[in-house]
Amino acid sequence: MSQQCHSNESHEHHQRLAEEKFIEQYKAHHSFLRRTVKHLRIHYKRAVWRFVIQSSRLVKRCLDISVSLVAILLLLPVYMLTALAIQLDAPGPVIFKQQRAGRFGKAFTMYKFRSMVVTAEHDKHALLASNESAAGVIFKMKQDPRITRVGRFIRKYSIDELPQLFNVLRGDMSLVGPRPPTLNEVAQYSLSDRKRLYVAPGITCIWQVSGRSEIDFAGQVKLDVAYIQSQSLWTDIGILLKTIPAVLLGKGAY
């Protein structure tokens, strides 16, 4: 009788061990499946996100190329008249070239119609004390003595920015994006300010259609970061459409 009880207990013990082993194997297998499914979901979401990002960049680049090409062809008479006016008013190079910071701070050569005297960059050091920008990062001066008569006009209506359409074609810039800062300005940026460099700079941006030079540097950074975080094709088209009346009215420009 005792041998039979011992045999039953041994059988139950082995059965429990088998059940526990089965449960452990099931948990391990189930855990492995859960981890695998979780990883697959993460990789899927990353792949979808990358596809969306790359697609949006491709669409934005196509918009940049097509619009800038058409604009350059249509504005050829304006280019020629502006170049002639600059030469007659203040002889010297028609195009002003300057190193600016592009996406992630990469330097590139930006083009503008020259709106100042030839010695403008040298003369700037003597005017730093008259900087009207409270933050001190950017230089602003309403009655800047370096600006020529033609320069004041083309700056007011943003004609001086038109050569940057060639920067857009080259891929240095986009039609819409934060304005490209100088390398000296970037050297003074805080970590928060550097968020402006996450995308390619643009010819026009959200703060240029919201007040232009009337907005201080901190306000410009805030608007640029908000644009970067919510940018889309429709946002860009909206900003481009708002740029036309802002340029024609010349509000906030100097």
C-alpha positions in Angstrom: 0.0 0.0 0.0 2.8 2.3 0.9 4.6 1.5 -2.3 1.5 2.3 -4.3 1.2 5.7 -2.5 4.8 6.4 -3.1 4.4 5.5 -6.7 1.4 7.8 -7.0 3.3 10.7 -5.3 6.2 10.2 -7.7 3.9 10.2 -10.7 2.2 13.4 -9.5 5.6 15.0 -8.8 6.8 14.2 -12.3 3.5 15.4 -13.7 3.9 18.7 -11.9 7.4 19.1 -13.1 6.3 18.4 -16.7 3.5 20.9 -16.3 5.8 23.6 -14.8 8.3 23.0 -17.6 5.5 23.3 -20.2 4.3 26.5 -18.6 7.8 28.0 -18.6 8.4 27.0 -22.2 5.0 28.5 -23.1 5.8 31.8 -21.3 9.2 32.0 -22.9 7.7 31.3 -26.3 4.9 33.8 -25.7 7.3 36.4 -24.5 9.5 35.8 -27.5 6.5 36.3 -29.8 5.5 39.5 -28.0 9.0 40.9 -28.3 9.2 40.0 -31.9 5.8 41.5 -32.7 6.8 44.6 -30.8 10.1 45.0 -32.7 8.3 44.4 -36.0 5.8 47.2 -35.1 8.7 49.6 -34.2 10.5 48.8 -37.5 7.3 49.2 -39.5 6.5 52.5 -37.9 10.1 53.7 -38.6 9.9 52.6 -42.2 6.6 54.3 -42.7 7.9 57.5 -41.0 11.1 57.5 -43.2 8.9 57.0 -46.3 6.7 59.9 -45.3 9.7 62.1 -44.6 11.5 61.2 -47.8 8.4 61.6 -49.9 7.6 65.1 -48.4 11.2 66.1 -49.1 11.0 64.9 -52.7 7.7 66.8 -53.2 9.2 69.9 -51.6 12.3 69.7 -53.8 10.1 69.3 -57.0 8.1 72.3 -55.9 11.3 74.3 -55.4 12.8 73.4 -58.8 9.6 74.0 -60.8 8.6 77.3 -59.1 12.1 78.7 -59.2 12.7 77.9 -62.8 9.4 79.5 -63.9 10.1 82.5 -61.6 13.6 83.0 -63.1 12.2 83.0 -66.6 9.4 85.4 -65.9 11.6 87.8 -63.9 14.4 88.1 -66.4 13.4 91.7 -67.3 13.5 92.5 -63.6 16.9 91.0 -63.2 18.3 93.1 -66.1 16.7 96.4 -65.0 17.9 95.9 -61.4 21.4 95.1 -62.5 21.4 98.3 -64.7 20.0 100.4 -61.9 22.6 99.2 -59.4 25.5 100.0 -61.8 24.2 103.5 -62.5 23.6 104.3 -58.8 26.8 102.8 -57.2 29.3 101.2 -59.6 30.6 97.8 -58.5 29.6 94.2 -58.5 25.9 93.7 -59.2 25.7 90.5 -57.2 26.7 90.4 -53.5 28.0 87.0 -52.4 28.2 85.9 -48.7 28.8 82.8 -46.8 25.7 81.7 -45.0 24.7 78.7 -42.8 22.5 76.1 -44.5 21.0 72.9 -43.1 22.8 71.6 -40.0 25.1 74.7 -40.2 26.8 73.7 -43.5 28.2 76.8 -45.2 27.2 77.8 -48.7 27.5 80.9 -50.9 24.3 82.9 -51.0 23.5 85.4 -53.7 21.8 88.8 -53.5 21.6 91.9 -55.6 24.0 94.4 -54.0 22.0 97.0 -52.1 24.9 98.5 -50.2 28.1 100.3 -50.9 31.0 98.1 -51.9 32.8 98.6 -48.5 29.6 97.6 -46.6 31.1 94.6 -44.8 34.2 96.6 -43.7 32.1 99.6 -42.6 29.8 97.3 -40.5 32.3 97.2 -37.6 32.0 100.9 -37.1 28.2 100.6 -36.8 27.9 97.8 -34.4 27.3 100.2 -31.5 24.2 101.4 -33.4 22.7 97.9 -33.7 18.9 98.2 -33.1 18.4 94.4 -32.4 17.9 93.9 -28.7 19.2 90.3 -28.8 22.5 91.4 -30.5 22.7 88.2 -32.6 21.5 89.9 -35.8 22.3 93.4 -37.0 19.4 95.8 -37.6 19.5 99.5 -38.4 16.6 101.4 -40.0 18.8 104.2 -41.3 21.8 102.2 -42.3 24.2 104.7 -44.1 25.7 101.8 -46.2 22.4 101.3 -48.1 22.4 102.9 -51.6 19.3 104.7 -53.1 18.5 101.8 -55.4 19.4 99.5 -52.5 16.7 101.0 -50.3 14.1 100.4 -52.9 15.0 96.8 -53.8 15.3 95.9 -50.1 11.8 97.3 -49.4 10.2 95.1 -52.0 12.7 92.1 -51.6 14.0 92.4 -55.1 17.5 92.0 -53.7 16.6 88.5 -52.7 15.7 87.3 -56.2 19.1 85.9 -57.1 18.5 83.3 -54.3 16.2 81.5 -56.8 19.5 80.2 -58.2 20.5 79.0 -54.7 17.2 77.1 -54.7 18.0 75.5 -58.0 21.4 74.4 -56.6 19.8 72.9 -53.6 21.4 75.2 -51.1 18.1 76.7 -50.2 14.4 76.1 -50.4 11.6 78.5 -51.4 10.2 78.3 -47.8 12.3 77.9 -44.7 14.1 79.8 -42.0 16.2 82.7 -43.4 19.9 81.7 -43.7 22.0 83.2 -41.0 25.5 84.4 -41.3 28.3 82.3 -39.9 29.0 84.9 -37.2 25.4 84.8 -36.2 25.4 81.0 -35.8 28.5 81.3 -33.6 26.3 83.2 -31.1 23.4 80.8 -31.2 22.2 79.0 -28.1 21.3 75.3 -28.4 17.7 76.3 -28.7 18.4 78.7 -31.5 20.2 76.0 -33.5 16.9 74.3 -34.0 16.5 76.7 -36.9 19.2 74.8 -38.7 17.3 71.5 -38.8 16.0 72.2 -42.3 17.2 73.9 -45.5 17.0 77.7 -45.3 14.4 79.5 -47.4 13.9 82.7 -49.4 10.7 83.4 -47.5 9.5 82.1 -44.1 6.6 82.4 -41.7 7.9 85.5 -39.9 8.5 87.3 -43.1 4.8 87.2 -43.8 4.0 88.1 -40.2 6.0 91.3 -39.7 9.4 90.8 -41.3 12.0 93.0 -39.6 9.5 94.2 -37.0 9.8 90.8 -35.2 12.8 90.5 -32.9 15.2 87.6 -33.0 13.6 85.5 -30.3 10.3 85.9 -32.1 11.9 84.8 -35.3 13.3 81.7 -33.7 10.0 80.8 -32.1 8.1 81.1 -35.5 10.8 79.2 -37.4 10.8 76.3 -34.9 7.0 76.2 -35.0 7.2 76.0 -38.8 9.8 73.2 -38.7 7.6 71.1 -36.3 4.5 71.4 -38.5 5.8 71.9 -42.0 3.8 70.5 -44.9 3.3 71.1 -48.6 0.1 73.1 -47.9 1.9 75.2 -45.3 4.6 76.1 -47.8 2.1 77.0 -50.5 0.2 79.1 -47.9 3.4 81.0 -47.0 4.3 81.5 -50.7 0.9 83.0 -51.4 1.1 85.3 -48.3 4.6 86.4 -49.4 3.2 88.1 -52.6 1.1 90.8 -50.8 3.8 91.1 -48.0 6.4 91.9 -50.7 4.2 94.3 -52.7 3.3 96.3 -49.6 6.9 96.3 -48.3 5.7 96.3 -44.7 8.3 95.8 -42.0 11.2 95.8 -44.4 14.4 97.7 -44.0 
